[in-house]
Amino acid sequence: MAHDIIADACNNIMNAKRARKKSAVAKIYSKFLIEILKIAKTNGYVDDFKINEKEKSLKISFDKINECGAIKPRYFADKKMIDMYVRRFLPARDFGIIIVSTNKGLMTHKEAIEKNIGGALIAYFY
């Protein structure tokens, strides 16, 4: 059975936020999830994350996050279509980020529009 690690991590973050906690634990993680969390950290949505090798888990600390989620199905959008998905998943134009997987690596939707490339939409944070 396949698991969506990104969706599970976002659900863990949102459940911890609703319980008024400042951190969440992801039981399963991957390099892909770690790269997504690095982008979220540089944009200020995740404070820190630590890998616990002994328990094989990932502790995610957050403070200024309103909502996050995985985008399913993974829509492929060219640079013109990214704006349509920004309106669908984010509450306002300059509020939040959508993480896009491109052939140049993971980046935010703003970087993808600047570099004039499209890709698969992975997750959103605001």
C-alpha positions as CSV (number, residue, x, y, z in Angstrom):
1,M,0.0,0.0,0.0
2,A,1.4,3.4,-1.0
3,H,1.4,6.3,1.4
4,D,1.4,10.0,0.6
5,I,4.1,11.2,3.0
6,I,3.5,14.8,2.2
7,A,-0.2,14.7,2.9
8,D,0.4,12.8,6.1
9,A,2.9,15.4,7.3
10,C,0.6,18.3,6.5
11,N,-2.3,16.5,8.3
12,N,-0.1,16.0,11.3
13,I,0.8,19.7,11.3
14,M,-2.8,20.8,11.0
15,N,-4.0,18.4,13.7
16,A,-1.3,19.7,16.1
17,K,-2.2,23.3,15.2
18,R,-5.9,22.6,16.0
19,A,-4.8,21.1,19.3
20,R,-2.9,24.3,20.0
21,K,0.5,22.6,19.9
22,K,3.7,24.2,18.5
23,S,5.1,21.0,17.0
24,A,4.1,17.8,15.2
25,V,5.7,14.5,14.7
26,A,5.8,12.7,11.3
27,K,6.3,9.0,11.7
28,I,7.3,8.5,8.1
29,Y,9.6,11.0,6.2
30,S,11.5,11.1,3.0
31,K,14.1,13.4,1.3
32,F,11.3,14.9,-0.7
33,L,9.4,15.9,2.4
34,I,12.6,17.4,3.9
35,E,13.1,19.5,0.8
36,I,9.5,20.8,1.0
37,L,10.1,21.6,4.7
38,K,13.3,23.5,3.8
39,I,11.3,25.7,1.4
40,A,8.6,26.2,4.0
41,K,11.3,27.1,6.6
42,T,12.9,29.7,4.3
43,N,9.5,31.3,3.8
44,G,8.8,31.4,7.5
45,Y,6.0,28.8,7.7
46,V,8.0,26.2,9.6
47,D,10.4,27.2,12.4
48,D,12.5,24.1,12.5
49,F,12.5,20.3,11.9
50,K,14.7,17.6,13.4
51,I,15.2,14.1,12.3
52,N,15.3,11.5,15.0
53,E,17.2,8.5,13.6
54,K,16.6,6.4,16.7
55,E,12.8,6.5,16.4
56,K,12.8,7.1,12.6
57,S,10.6,10.1,12.9
58,L,10.6,13.8,12.1
59,K,9.7,16.5,14.6
60,I,8.3,19.7,12.9
61,S,8.1,23.0,14.9
62,F,5.9,25.7,13.6
63,D,4.4,29.0,14.8
64,K,3.1,31.2,12.0
65,I,1.2,28.7,9.9
66,N,-2.5,29.2,9.2
67,E,-3.0,26.1,6.9
68,C,-1.0,23.7,4.9
69,G,-2.0,20.8,2.7
70,A,-0.9,18.5,-0.1
71,I,-2.4,19.1,-3.6
72,K,-4.0,16.0,-4.8
73,P,-4.2,15.0,-7.6
74,R,-0.8,16.4,-8.5
75,Y,-1.8,18.9,-11.2
76,F,0.7,19.7,-13.8
77,A,0.7,23.4,-14.6
78,D,2.6,25.5,-17.1
79,K,3.5,29.0,-16.2
80,K,0.2,30.4,-17.4
81,M,-1.9,27.9,-15.4
82,I,0.0,28.4,-12.1
83,D,-1.9,31.7,-11.5
84,M,-5.2,29.8,-11.8
85,Y,-4.1,27.3,-9.1
86,V,-2.9,30.2,-6.9
87,R,-6.4,31.6,-6.9
88,R,-7.8,28.1,-6.1
89,F,-5.5,27.1,-3.2
90,L,-4.4,30.3,-1.6
91,P,-6.7,32.8,0.1
92,A,-5.1,36.0,-1.4
93,R,-2.7,36.8,-4.2
94,D,0.4,37.6,-2.1
95,F,-0.5,35.4,0.9
96,G,1.1,32.0,1.0
97,I,3.1,29.8,-1.3
98,I,2.5,26.8,-3.5
99,I,5.5,24.4,-3.9
100,V,6.1,23.3,-7.5
101,S,8.2,20.4,-8.6
102,T,10.0,21.4,-11.8
103,N,12.8,20.0,-13.9
104,K,15.0,22.5,-12.1
105,G,14.0,21.2,-8.7
106,L,11.5,22.2,-6.0
107,M,10.6,25.9,-5.8
108,T,7.8,28.2,-4.9
109,H,5.2,29.3,-7.4
110,K,6.7,32.8,-7.4
111,E,10.1,31.5,-8.4
112,A,8.6,29.2,-11.1
113,I,6.8,32.2,-12.6
114,E,10.0,34.3,-12.6
115,K,12.0,31.6,-14.2
116,N,9.2,31.0,-16.8
117,I,8.8,27.3,-16.1
118,G,5.9,25.0,-15.0
119,G,5.7,21.8,-13.1
120,A,3.7,19.6,-10.8
121,L,1.9,21.2,-7.9
122,I,2.9,19.5,-4.6
123,A,1.7,21.4,-1.5
124,Y,0.6,24.8,-0.3
125,F,1.4,26.8,2.9
126,Y,-0.2,30.0,4.2
